[in-house]
Each structure stands twice: as structure tokens, then as C-alpha cells.
Amino acid sequence: MSAADAMAVLAYKQMPAEVLRPIMQLIDWLLWCVLLFCLAWMILSAGRLWYAFRDDLAANDATHGVVMSLLGAIMASSASGIALALLPA
């Protein structure tokens, strides 16, 4: 068996369930932590945005925080979906 054949065989082996289960649980926990952080940041940024609009000041930092927390939540959710698609069930 050549090295290329060995790589082809290794590429198609599935990981055992004892290995996949903790990895999937870790991914789930990380996703929840990231989403909770994004939610907390969104609440904080929304408060700053409300305070800035109440005083008629420029709200660049506050709007930036809201947009970044939304983008972070979207990226974390899509990364979790990609990881679930790549790892066999």
C-alpha cells in the first residue's frame, strides 16, 4: 500500500462515537457561551444607543456594538452548522 492509498483510507474513516460525542458537546457549549456573550453585548450596546439618542449625540460606538454583536451571533451559528455538517453523526 502506497502513502497516497494510506491517506485515502484515512480520509474516509469515521471517528468513533466515543470521540465524536464529547466534541459535539464541546461545540454545543461553546456556541451557547458565544451566543450568551453576544446577547449581553447587544443589551449593553442597545442601552448605550438609547442613551446616545436620548442626548442627541453621535452614536457611532453604540451602533457599531449592536452590529458587531449581531454579526458575531450569525458567525457563531453558521460555524456550528458547518461543524455539524462536517462531522458525521
Helices and strands as residue ranges (DSSP letters): H 3-12, H 17-54, H 60-86
